[in-house]
Amino acid sequence: MSVVVLVLAMTACSGEKVLDEAEVEEGAKQALTETVGQEPDSIDCPDDLKAEVGATMRCELTAGSDTLGVTVTVTSIDGDKATYDVEVDG
């Protein structure tokens, strides 16, 4: 399932802009809760996400006894904000 835009401020790390791991996890969790109507127990991402259009990261969603893969993809950059989509594996 695709979730429409989430916008977060970027932070500089080693000279490149990234989306903070914890903010990506929280934003994805909030967007999925609004879309599905049920909050997942957790979403765990492995690292910060590079703030670059097309950058992707695989995360893991846990809901009860179910564990699903989640793909987060940066879709646009506007100044110091990035928009990304969240898609849960079928």
Beta strands, then each sheet from edge to edge (+ up, - down):
strand 1: 2-9
strand 2: 11-13
strand 3: 16-19
strand 4: 42-44
strand 5: 49-50
strand 6: 56-63
strand 7: 66-78
strand 8: 81-88
sheet 1: 1+ 8- 7+ 6- 4+
sheet 2: 2+ 3- 5+
end
